[in-house]
Amino acid sequence: MRSIVTGVGAYLPETVVSNDYLAKIVETSDEWIKERTGIHQRRRAAEGQFTSDLAVEAAREALKAAGRTPADVDLIIVATTTPDLTFPATAAIVQRKLGVPVCPAFDVQAVCSGFVYALSVADGFTARGHAKCALVIGAETLTRILDYTDRGTCVLFGDGAGAVVVEALEGQGTTADRGLLSFALRSDGNKQDLLYVDGGPSSTGTVGHIRMVGNQVFRHAVVNIAEAVEAACEKAGVAVADIDWFVPHQANHRILMGVAHRLGLDEAKVISTVALHANTSAASIPLALAVGIADGRVKPGQLVLLEAMGGGFTWGACLLRL
């Protein structure tokens, strides 16, 4: 049995925040941000609009694309670093708002790698017959945990959500099968101080803000991500050169291109949305995948490589055939 992606959906809040706007509140400039990150703009959730609201909109689009309804869903996994509440899980709130029947619903927290981690968890349910129709959602309102006096972080992040419907389908056990073919997941807690949030329920009783040592994150990202990509391909018996599309976490354009070059991938195979979306953490991969499908580049039957790296550090890759 294979876990196949049968529908993809995305949602971005209406408010666009330009680089010029941020230059009015912190010492930066449009040129500085573009040169170092490739980001031109990002989206910001409206007042009263929560992570679960973004997730619900993306989920509806994914269900529509899959030809399914909320009544068909029997598993919800939300990857997020910015939940509505400490508890219940944002997935449970999404379940209520969508009107999904009683089923497992829980969150996965692996920061920017959350969507890849969540896909692997969903695979454990669907490919083994424990779920028939899973919603896997990456959703974030990162603008709520930014320090707008820190130009090294406040320009990097935005809000958004992406979702996929994952269903079980019998395959032949080869790389020609549709579905999730392999995963390579990693974590190294020793690198915590390079990318973290300085608050939490049991430590400070506050939400905290994102803190990052940017140059160190960049150095580790290119090496770690490339290793995970190669490991995922090796597990599936697929050469990196055979990948049709590379859909990375949209952290920084230089990181995207650095990984592609290290892997020997043609830049034309990289789906990049960082210029318009910025870094939306767990939402960035499904958002980029949705763009690639919507504009006709990513087609059924093609091999797609997903990868991400986030705070912790966590990182990982997933190879799938649409």
Secondary structure by P-SEA (a helix, b strand, c coil): ccccccccccccccccccaaaaaacccccaaaaaacccccccccccccccaaaaaaaaaaaaaaaaccccccccbbbbbccccccccccaaaaaaaaaccccccccccccccaaaaaaaaaaaaccccccccbbbbbbbbccccccccccccccccccccbbbbbbbbbbccccccccccccccccccccccccccccccccccccbbbbbbaaaaaaaaaaaaaaaaaaaaaaaaccccccccbbbcccccaaaaaaaaaaacccccccccccccccccccaaaaaaaaaaaaaccccccbbbbbbccccccccccccccc
